[in-house]
Amino acid sequence: MKENDVNTIKKYNLAGEEIGAVEVSDALFDAQANGQMIKDYIVALRANARQWSANTKTRAEVNRSKKKPHPQKGGGRARQGMRSAPQYKGGGRVFGPRPKFDQHIRINRKERRAAIRFLIGEKLREGRVVVLDQMLMEAPRTKAVAHFLQQCRLLGSTLFLGESSYENLEYEGELFKLTIPSDKHANFAKSIQNISKGSFLFATNVSGYDVIAARDLVMTEQALQDLVEWLC
């Protein structure tokens, strides 16, 4: 929503109580993109997720005798060459699926970021984004997360986005911000495992398909800032 021409979204604690609002960058809230580009991006994501490993044997690969099943003449039956032919049970497949290689569809980096930026901006404009004050837990508590979803009326598929961990590295006089592995959200992620429509990702690992598949997004304020730095 907008208050005094400022884009804001509501902020809650884990008990489901509203504790304030968070300002959202206009670059993320008002993001626009070409519809065909969004379609091409999602199609490429789904195509790249395929294994392309389905395989069937041809008549040359089936381990069966090459002997003719019956004499070619004198029986009144159609001529047959071998039992590995596709018309016989257990024979080879005709035009069956075969493993494919080099089927990856390249996605331009700018297009990918523009697509994700637009899809998240669409969720923001629809009021489908909620900020959670923190996702740190001393132990997994599925009941607490389920109560939060009920209090906030997030009854559909919900994607939780947590902030990543970073470490600054200086190289040749330049400072680089590197993402490092972290298990600080491990207990929160475990708390969501028994919630059928809930899932957890780090904000910088989210894809456009993840955003589309979820009805609502729940993220920390730092995760929102990570998205702004990454996408805008």
C-alpha positions as CSV (number, residue, x, y, z in Angstrom):
1,M,0.0,0.0,0.0
2,K,1.0,3.7,-0.3
3,E,1.1,6.1,2.6
4,N,1.9,9.7,1.6
5,D,3.3,8.5,-1.7
6,V,5.6,6.1,0.1
7,N,5.4,2.3,-0.7
8,T,5.1,0.3,2.5
9,I,4.2,-3.2,3.5
10,K,3.1,-4.5,6.9
11,K,5.5,-6.0,9.4
12,Y,4.6,-8.7,11.9
13,N,6.2,-10.7,14.6
14,L,6.0,-14.5,14.8
15,A,2.9,-14.3,17.0
16,G,1.0,-12.7,14.0
17,E,0.9,-9.2,15.6
18,E,1.4,-6.2,13.4
19,I,4.3,-4.2,14.8
20,G,4.9,-1.6,12.1
21,A,5.5,-1.1,8.4
22,V,8.5,-1.3,6.1
23,E,9.3,1.0,3.2
24,V,9.8,-0.6,-0.2
25,S,12.0,0.8,-3.0
26,D,10.0,2.2,-5.9
27,A,12.3,0.3,-8.3
28,L,11.0,-2.9,-6.9
29,F,7.4,-1.9,-6.1
30,D,6.7,-0.3,-9.5
31,A,8.8,-2.7,-11.6
32,Q,7.6,-3.4,-15.2
33,A,8.5,-5.9,-17.8
34,N,7.5,-7.2,-21.2
35,G,5.0,-10.0,-21.1
36,Q,6.7,-12.1,-23.7
37,M,10.0,-11.9,-21.8
38,I,8.3,-13.2,-18.7
39,K,6.8,-16.1,-20.7
40,D,10.2,-17.0,-22.3
41,Y,11.9,-16.9,-18.9
42,I,9.4,-19.3,-17.2
43,V,9.5,-21.6,-20.2
44,A,13.3,-21.7,-20.1
45,L,13.2,-22.4,-16.3
46,R,10.9,-25.3,-16.8
47,A,12.8,-26.7,-19.8
48,N,16.1,-26.5,-17.9
49,A,14.6,-28.4,-15.0
50,R,14.1,-31.5,-17.1
51,Q,16.6,-34.3,-16.9
52,W,16.3,-35.3,-20.5
53,S,17.3,-38.8,-19.5
54,A,14.3,-40.9,-20.7
55,N,15.6,-43.7,-22.8
56,T,14.1,-46.6,-24.7
57,K,15.8,-49.4,-26.7
58,T,15.6,-49.8,-30.5
59,R,15.3,-53.2,-32.1
60,A,19.0,-53.2,-32.5
61,E,19.6,-52.8,-28.8
62,V,17.0,-55.4,-27.5
63,N,18.7,-58.6,-26.3
64,R,16.7,-61.1,-28.3
65,S,17.5,-63.8,-30.8
66,K,18.1,-62.7,-34.4
67,K,16.6,-65.9,-35.6
68,K,13.4,-65.7,-37.8
69,P,10.4,-66.5,-35.6
70,H,8.9,-68.8,-38.3
71,P,9.6,-69.8,-41.9
72,Q,9.0,-67.0,-44.4
73,K,6.9,-69.1,-46.7
74,G,4.4,-71.9,-46.5
75,G,2.6,-71.0,-43.3
76,G,0.2,-68.4,-44.6
77,R,1.5,-65.8,-42.2
78,A,3.2,-62.5,-42.9
79,R,6.9,-62.5,-43.2
80,Q,8.8,-61.7,-40.0
81,G,12.5,-61.0,-39.5
82,M,13.2,-61.3,-35.8
83,R,11.4,-61.1,-32.4
84,S,13.2,-57.8,-31.5
85,A,10.9,-56.1,-34.1
86,P,8.6,-53.5,-32.5
87,Q,5.4,-55.4,-33.3
88,Y,6.4,-58.2,-30.9
89,K,6.0,-57.9,-27.1
90,G,9.3,-57.0,-25.6
91,G,10.6,-55.7,-29.0
92,G,12.3,-52.4,-29.6
93,R,10.4,-49.0,-29.6
94,V,9.9,-47.0,-32.7
95,F,10.7,-43.3,-32.3
96,G,10.7,-43.7,-28.5
97,P,12.3,-41.1,-26.2
98,R,16.1,-41.0,-26.3
99,P,18.6,-39.1,-24.0
100,K,19.1,-35.5,-25.2
101,F,22.2,-33.4,-24.5
102,D,22.9,-29.7,-24.8
103,Q,19.3,-28.9,-24.3
104,H,20.0,-26.0,-21.8
105,I,18.3,-22.7,-22.7
106,R,20.4,-19.8,-21.8
107,I,18.7,-17.0,-19.9
108,N,20.2,-13.5,-20.1
109,R,21.2,-12.2,-16.7
110,K,19.4,-8.8,-17.1
111,E,16.3,-10.5,-18.4
112,R,16.2,-12.9,-15.5
113,R,16.6,-10.1,-13.0
114,A,14.0,-8.0,-14.8
115,A,11.5,-10.9,-14.7
116,I,12.0,-11.7,-11.0
117,R,11.8,-8.0,-10.2
118,F,8.5,-7.6,-12.0
119,L,7.0,-10.8,-10.5
120,I,7.9,-9.7,-6.9
121,G,6.7,-6.2,-7.7
122,E,3.4,-7.7,-8.8
123,K,3.0,-9.5,-5.5
124,L,3.8,-6.2,-3.7
125,R,1.1,-4.4,-5.6
126,E,-1.4,-7.1,-4.9
127,G,-0.7,-7.0,-1.2
128,R,0.7,-10.5,-1.2
129,V,4.0,-9.7,0.6
130,V,4.4,-9.7,4.4
131,V,7.5,-8.8,6.4
132,L,8.4,-11.0,9.4
133,D,10.6,-9.4,12.0
134,Q,13.0,-12.4,12.3
135,M,13.2,-16.1,11.5
136,L,15.7,-17.2,14.1
137,M,14.6,-20.1,16.3
138,E,16.4,-22.0,19.1
139,A,14.5,-25.1,18.0
140,P,12.0,-26.1,15.3
141,R,8.5,-25.0,16.2
142,T,6.0,-25.9,13.5
143,K,3.1,-24.9,15.7
144,A,4.4,-21.3,16.0
145,V,4.7,-21.0,12.2
146,A,1.3,-22.5,11.6
147,H,-0.2,-20.0,14.2
148,F,1.5,-17.1,12.4
149,L,0.0,-18.2,9.0
150,Q,-3.4,-18.4,10.6
151,Q,-3.2,-15.0,12.3
152,C,-2.0,-13.4,9.0
153,R,-4.6,-15.3,7.0
154,L,-2.0,-16.8,4.7
155,L,-4.0,-19.9,3.9
156,G,-2.6,-20.6,0.4
157,S,0.9,-21.7,-0.7
158,T,3.4,-19.5,1.1
159,L,7.1,-18.9,0.3
160,F,9.3,-17.7,3.2
161,L,12.4,-15.8,2.2
162,G,15.3,-15.4,4.6
163,E,18.4,-13.2,4.3
164,S,21.7,-14.7,3.3
165,S,25.0,-14.5,5.2
166,Y,27.8,-12.4,3.8
167,E,31.5,-11.8,4.3
168,N,33.5,-8.9,2.9
169,L,36.6,-9.8,1.0
170,E,39.2,-7.3,-0.1
171,Y,41.1,-8.1,-3.3
172,E,43.6,-5.8,-5.0
173,G,42.2,-2.8,-3.2
174,E,38.5,-3.6,-4.0
175,L,35.9,-4.8,-1.5
176,F,33.8,-7.7,-2.6
177,K,30.6,-9.0,-0.8
178,L,30.6,-12.8,-0.9
179,T,27.7,-15.1,0.1
180,I,28.8,-17.8,2.5
181,P,26.9,-20.9,3.7
182,S,24.9,-20.5,6.9
183,D,22.5,-22.6,9.0
184,K,21.1,-19.7,11.0
185,H,17.6,-20.4,9.5
186,A,17.9,-24.2,9.8
187,N,15.4,-24.4,12.6
188,F,12.9,-22.1,10.9
189,A,13.2,-24.1,7.7
190,K,12.6,-27.4,9.6
191,S,9.5,-25.8,11.2
192,I,8.0,-25.4,7.7
193,Q,8.7,-28.9,6.5
194,N,5.4,-30.3,8.0
195,I,3.4,-27.4,6.5
196,S,2.1,-28.7,3.2
197,K,1.9,-25.4,1.5
198,G,4.9,-23.8,3.0
199,S,8.5,-23.6,1.7
200,F,11.7,-21.7,2.5
201,L,14.4,-20.2,0.4
202,F,17.2,-17.6,0.7
203,A,16.1,-14.4,-1.0
204,T,19.0,-14.4,-3.4
205,N,18.3,-17.9,-4.5
206,V,14.6,-17.3,-5.5
207,S,13.5,-17.8,-9.1
208,G,10.6,-16.4,-11.0
209,Y,8.8,-19.8,-10.9
210,D,9.1,-19.9,-7.1
211,V,7.4,-16.5,-6.9
212,I,4.6,-17.5,-9.3
213,A,4.0,-20.9,-7.6
214,A,3.5,-19.1,-4.2
215,R,0.3,-17.2,-3.4
216,D,2.0,-15.1,-0.7
217,L,5.6,-14.2,0.2
218,V,6.9,-13.8,3.7
219,M,10.3,-12.3,4.2
220,T,12.5,-10.6,6.7
221,E,13.4,-6.9,6.3
222,Q,17.0,-7.8,5.6
223,A,15.8,-10.3,2.9
224,L,13.8,-7.6,1.3
225,Q,16.9,-5.4,1.3
226,D,18.9,-8.3,-0.3
227,L,16.3,-8.4,-3.1
228,V,16.5,-4.7,-3.7
229,E,20.4,-4.8,-3.8
230,W,20.3,-7.9,-6.1
231,L,17.5,-6.9,-8.5
232,C,17.5,-3.1,-8.5
